[in-house]
Amino acid sequence: MNVGILGSGDVAKTLGAGFLKHGHAVILGTRAVEKLVKWQSKHPGAKIGSFAEAAAFGEVLVLAVKGEAALDVLRLAGSRALAGKVVLDTTNPIAAAPPVNGVLKFFTSLDESLMERLQMANPDVRFVKAFNSVGNARMVNPQYAGGRPTMFICGNDAAAKQSVGGMLDQFGWETLDLGSVEAARAIEPLCILWCIPGFLRNEWTHAFKVLHT
Ligand SMILES: NC(=O)c1ccc[n+]([C@@H]2O[C@H](COP(=O)([O-])OP(=O)(O)OC[C@H]3O[C@@H](n4cnc5c(N)ncnc54)[C@H](OP(=O)(O)O)[C@@H]3O)[C@@H](O)[C@H]2O)c1
């Protein structure tokens, strides 16, 4: 599969390496290709390009940019390159203001998530929220004594979620589908919860798991 990753940060680099490891062709997209020269020297199988080039290349796309820039990056990617594609949305709407006692601030509300804004602006894109509520160091085949952790996903397109579920299985996760795009109102704030032990006690290695009877 050709995977286009929009982003040059830790999430883009980690998932890029993960998709390469699992045999996919990968291009990372950025406004500043020089940022990725060192990373590419360690991952010679990957290509680097603009956001538009990454979007055009990918059969599946990963959106891994700062939440505040997500709408702009999709504009730079271009609606023609995005149309109809599955986009794994890893973004969180983290506000510029600092956390309060370890609790991040968001620029969205509990009645409107970032993914809903992205979906509204790009109605023919098949967004699936994924990978937003775990640190990048544990995104690819994490090892936990308690077994596979749970990845919460949502999105409006059932086939897109099924295909993302297959990728998550490859990446060592069990998937919990929480329904349509509105569920991002609940999934995005899991990032706030996940980060609290990090800010308070420098604990950044946990992951969520849902237990069933
Ligand atoms: N870090 C984690 O462990 C983690 C875990 C889960 C979810 N997330 C979420 O995943 C996303 C990516 O996180 P990250 O830590 O890898 O990177 P990040 O530092 O949040 O974002 C870096 C990316 O954002 C783009 N960007 C920033 N400002 C921009 C602007 N004004 N216009 C266009 N693009 C802009 C950069 O573009 P250029 O490449 O052009 O510089 C770069 O690709 C975030 O939404 C974050 O909340 C992060």
The ligand as an SDF file (V2000), in Angstrom:
LIG
                    3D

 48 52  0  0  0  0  0  0  0  0999 V2000
    3.7090   13.7130   19.8850 N   0  0  0  0  0  0  0  0  0  0  0  0
    2.9660   12.6890   20.2620 C   0  0  0  0  0  0  0  0  0  0  0  0
    3.4530   11.7380   20.8940 O   0  0  0  0  0  0  0  0  0  0  0  0
    1.5050   12.6520   19.8850 C   0  0  0  0  0  0  0  0  0  0  0  0
    0.7270   11.5570   20.2680 C   0  0  0  0  0  0  0  0  0  0  0  0
   -0.6090   11.4860   19.8410 C   0  0  0  0  0  0  0  0  0  0  0  0
   -1.1390   12.4760   19.0490 C   0  0  0  0  0  0  0  0  0  0  0  0
   -0.3660   13.5690   18.7120 N   0  0  0  0  0  0  0  0  0  0  0  0
   -0.9400   14.5810   17.8270 C   0  0  0  0  0  0  0  0  0  0  0  0
   -0.3990   14.3200   16.5340 O   0  0  0  0  0  0  0  0  0  0  0  0
   -0.1690   15.5400   15.8340 C   0  0  0  0  0  0  0  0  0  0  0  0
    1.3090   15.6110   15.4370 C   0  0  0  0  0  0  0  0  0  0  0  0
    2.0900   15.6980   16.5950 O   0  0  0  0  0  0  0  0  0  0  0  0
    3.7010   15.8010   16.5280 P   0  0  0  0  0  0  0  0  0  0  0  0
    4.1360   15.9050   17.9240 O   0  0  0  0  0  0  0  0  0  0  0  0
    4.2420   14.7140   15.6630 O   0  0  0  0  0  0  0  0  0  0  0  0
    3.9840   17.1270   15.7180 O   0  0  0  0  0  0  0  0  0  0  0  0
    3.5900   18.6670   15.9670 P   0  0  0  0  0  0  0  0  0  0  0  0
    4.8090   19.3640   16.4690 O   0  0  0  0  0  0  0  0  0  0  0  0
    2.3380   18.7900   16.7510 O   0  0  0  0  0  0  0  0  0  0  0  0
    3.2910   19.1400   14.4700 O   0  0  0  0  0  0  0  0  0  0  0  0
    4.3140   19.2400   13.5340 C   0  0  0  0  0  0  0  0  0  0  0  0
    3.6990   19.3370   12.1650 C   0  0  0  0  0  0  0  0  0  0  0  0
    2.7400   20.4060   12.1210 O   0  0  0  0  0  0  0  0  0  0  0  0
    2.9700   21.1850   10.9610 C   0  0  0  0  0  0  0  0  0  0  0  0
    2.6320   22.5820   11.2000 N   0  0  0  0  0  0  0  0  0  0  0  0
    2.8290   23.2910   12.3370 C   0  0  0  0  0  0  0  0  0  0  0  0
    2.4020   24.5780   12.1530 N   0  0  0  0  0  0  0  0  0  0  0  0
    1.9760   24.6500   10.8680 C   0  0  0  0  0  0  0  0  0  0  0  0
    1.4250   25.6900   10.0820 C   0  0  0  0  0  0  0  0  0  0  0  0
    1.2450   26.9120   10.5820 N   0  0  0  0  0  0  0  0  0  0  0  0
    1.0700   25.4090    8.8030 N   0  0  0  0  0  0  0  0  0  0  0  0
    1.2600   24.1630    8.2880 C   0  0  0  0  0  0  0  0  0  0  0  0
    1.7810   23.1380    8.9960 N   0  0  0  0  0  0  0  0  0  0  0  0
    2.1290   23.3750   10.2570 C   0  0  0  0  0  0  0  0  0  0  0  0
    4.4640   21.0560   10.7050 C   0  0  0  0  0  0  0  0  0  0  0  0
    4.6420   21.3170    9.3420 O   0  0  0  0  0  0  0  0  0  0  0  0
    6.1050   21.3310    8.6460 P   0  0  0  0  0  0  0  0  0  0  0  0
    6.4330   19.8870    8.4690 O   0  0  0  0  0  0  0  0  0  0  0  0
    5.8710   22.0300    7.3910 O   0  0  0  0  0  0  0  0  0  0  0  0
    6.9960   22.0280    9.6130 O   0  0  0  0  0  0  0  0  0  0  0  0
    4.7460   19.6190   11.1000 C   0  0  0  0  0  0  0  0  0  0  0  0
    4.5610   18.7420   10.0290 O   0  0  0  0  0  0  0  0  0  0  0  0
   -0.6010   16.6550   16.7740 C   0  0  0  0  0  0  0  0  0  0  0  0
   -1.8900   17.0800   16.4370 O   0  0  0  0  0  0  0  0  0  0  0  0
   -0.5560   16.0160   18.1560 C   0  0  0  0  0  0  0  0  0  0  0  0
   -1.4720   16.6010   19.0670 O   0  0  0  0  0  0  0  0  0  0  0  0
    0.9280   13.6630   19.1140 C   0  0  0  0  0  0  0  0  0  0  0  0
  1  2  1  0
  2  3  2  0
  2  4  1  0
  4  5  1  0
  4 48  2  0
  5  6  2  0
  6  7  1  0
  7  8  2  0
  8  9  1  0
  8 48  1  0
  9 10  1  0
  9 46  1  0
 10 11  1  0
 11 12  1  0
 11 44  1  0
 12 13  1  0
 13 14  1  0
 14 15  2  0
 14 16  1  0
 14 17  1  0
 17 18  1  0
 18 19  2  0
 18 20  1  0
 18 21  1  0
 21 22  1  0
 22 23  1  0
 23 24  1  0
 23 42  1  0
 24 25  1  0
 25 26  1  0
 25 36  1  0
 26 27  1  0
 26 35  1  0
 27 28  2  0
 28 29  1  0
 29 30  1  0
 29 35  2  0
 30 31  1  0
 30 32  2  0
 32 33  1  0
 33 34  2  0
 34 35  1  0
 36 37  1  0
 36 42  1  0
 37 38  1  0
 38 39  2  0
 38 40  1  0
 38 41  1  0
 42 43  1  0
 44 45  1  0
 44 46  1  0
 46 47  1  0
M  CHG  2   8   1  16  -1
M  END
$$$$
